[in-house]
């Protein structure tokens, strides 16, 4: 699916949801120890080729990254994270949705976003790369996501 968005609207989107390299969605009220994920590297816009790789470092609190159990039965407080481009499907919080906007997953504090392995080729231009926590079974955790801008060449 082709998406065309100007760099200005991408920057406006990131400003509205919390800025570059920061949490992109508000946590649910009343959750004192809600899990969080934050991109710590890269911060700010990065340029990557359509078939390139982008090293990512994340900081996770209140949640155990469990790379060995990706795709298995959900275990409370354990899982991995998903990469999304330009959106996160609302239904991904209640069922497995690895179609629209999904671009891969990782389970390490130092991960890799591999554009060549993304289910759909990314179009050239500026995109929002979102990182969201997911249970082992790929259903997203209701926790803030983190986002940065990337320019795909």
C-alpha positions as CSV (number, residue, x, y, z in Angstrom):
1,X,0.0,0.0,0.0
2,X,1.5,3.3,-1.0
3,X,1.4,6.2,1.5
4,X,2.3,9.7,0.7
5,X,2.8,12.2,3.5
6,X,4.8,15.3,3.5
7,X,7.7,15.7,5.9
8,X,5.7,18.6,7.5
9,X,2.8,16.4,8.3
10,X,5.1,13.7,9.8
11,X,6.8,16.3,12.0
12,X,3.3,17.6,13.1
13,X,2.2,14.1,13.9
14,X,5.3,13.5,16.0
15,X,4.9,16.8,17.8
16,X,1.3,15.9,18.6
17,X,2.2,12.6,20.0
18,X,5.2,13.5,22.0
19,X,8.2,14.2,19.8
20,X,11.1,12.5,18.3
21,X,12.5,9.5,20.1
22,X,9.9,9.7,22.9
23,X,6.8,7.9,23.9
24,X,4.2,8.3,21.2
25,X,1.0,7.5,23.1
26,X,-0.2,8.3,26.6
27,X,-0.3,5.5,29.1
28,X,-3.7,4.4,30.5
29,X,-4.6,6.3,33.7
30,X,-4.3,4.4,37.0
31,X,-1.5,2.1,35.9
32,X,1.3,3.0,38.3
33,X,3.8,0.5,36.9
34,X,2.7,0.5,33.3
35,X,5.3,-1.0,30.9
36,X,7.1,1.5,28.7
37,X,9.4,1.4,25.8
38,X,11.6,4.3,24.6
39,X,13.9,4.5,21.6
40,X,17.2,5.6,22.9
41,X,19.1,5.3,19.6
42,X,18.6,6.6,17.1
43,X,17.2,9.9,18.2
44,X,16.1,12.3,15.5
45,X,15.6,11.6,11.8
46,X,17.8,8.9,10.2
47,X,18.2,8.1,6.5
48,X,18.2,4.4,5.4
49,X,18.0,2.7,2.1
50,X,14.9,0.7,1.0
51,X,16.8,-2.5,1.7
52,X,18.9,-1.3,4.5
53,X,19.1,-1.9,8.3
54,X,18.8,0.5,11.1
55,X,20.3,-0.3,14.5
56,X,17.9,0.5,17.4
57,X,18.5,0.7,21.1
58,X,15.5,0.6,23.4
59,X,14.9,1.2,27.1
60,X,12.1,-0.9,28.5
61,X,10.6,-0.7,32.0
62,X,8.0,-2.8,33.7
63,X,8.3,-5.5,31.0
64,X,10.7,-8.4,30.4
65,X,12.0,-8.7,26.8
66,X,11.8,-12.4,26.0
67,X,13.3,-13.0,22.5
68,X,13.3,-16.8,22.9
69,X,9.5,-17.0,23.2
70,X,8.4,-14.7,20.3
71,X,5.4,-16.3,18.7
72,X,4.5,-18.5,21.7
73,X,1.8,-18.4,24.4
74,X,1.4,-15.0,26.1
75,X,3.0,-14.7,29.5
76,X,2.1,-11.7,31.6
77,X,4.9,-9.1,31.6
78,X,7.0,-10.9,29.0
79,X,7.4,-10.3,25.2
80,X,9.1,-8.4,22.5
81,X,8.5,-5.3,20.4
82,X,7.1,-4.6,17.0
83,X,8.2,-2.1,14.4
84,X,5.4,-0.2,12.6
85,X,5.5,2.3,9.7
86,X,3.3,5.3,9.9
87,X,0.5,3.7,12.0
88,X,-0.4,1.1,14.5
89,X,-3.6,-0.8,13.7
90,X,-6.1,-0.4,16.6
91,X,-7.0,-4.1,16.5
92,X,-3.4,-5.1,17.1
93,X,-4.1,-4.6,20.8
94,X,-6.8,-7.3,20.9
95,X,-5.8,-9.7,18.1
96,X,-2.7,-10.6,16.1
97,X,-2.5,-8.1,13.2
98,X,0.7,-8.4,11.3
99,X,-0.6,-6.8,8.1
100,X,-1.2,-3.1,7.8
101,X,1.8,-1.0,8.9
102,X,3.6,-4.0,10.6
103,X,7.3,-4.0,9.6
104,X,8.9,-6.6,11.8
105,X,9.9,-7.4,15.4
106,X,12.8,-7.8,17.8
107,X,13.3,-8.8,21.4
108,X,16.7,-7.3,22.4
109,X,17.6,-4.1,24.0
110,X,19.9,-3.6,21.0
111,X,17.8,-4.6,18.0
112,X,17.8,-4.2,14.2
113,X,15.0,-2.8,12.0
114,X,15.7,-4.6,8.7
115,X,13.8,-3.0,5.9
116,X,14.7,-5.9,3.5
117,X,12.7,-8.3,5.7
118,X,9.7,-6.1,6.2
119,X,6.5,-7.7,4.9
120,X,5.9,-4.8,2.5
121,X,8.5,-2.8,0.7
122,X,8.7,0.7,2.1
123,X,8.2,3.5,-0.3
124,X,10.8,6.2,-0.6
125,X,10.3,9.3,1.5
126,X,9.8,10.3,5.1
127,X,8.0,7.9,7.4
128,X,7.3,7.5,11.1
129,X,9.0,4.4,12.6
130,X,7.0,3.3,15.7
131,X,8.1,0.8,18.2
132,X,5.4,-0.9,20.4
133,X,5.6,-3.6,23.1
134,X,4.0,-6.9,22.2
135,X,3.2,-10.1,24.2
136,X,4.9,-13.3,23.1
137,X,1.8,-14.1,21.0
138,X,2.2,-10.8,19.0
139,X,-0.8,-9.0,20.6
140,X,0.3,-5.5,21.5
141,X,0.6,-4.4,25.2
142,X,-1.5,-1.4,26.0
143,X,1.5,0.8,26.7
144,X,3.0,3.9,25.2
145,X,4.8,3.4,21.8
146,X,8.0,5.3,20.8
147,X,8.6,7.0,17.5
148,X,11.2,8.6,15.2
149,X,11.2,9.9,11.7
150,X,13.1,8.0,9.0
151,X,13.9,9.0,5.5
152,X,13.9,6.0,3.1
153,X,16.1,6.5,0.0
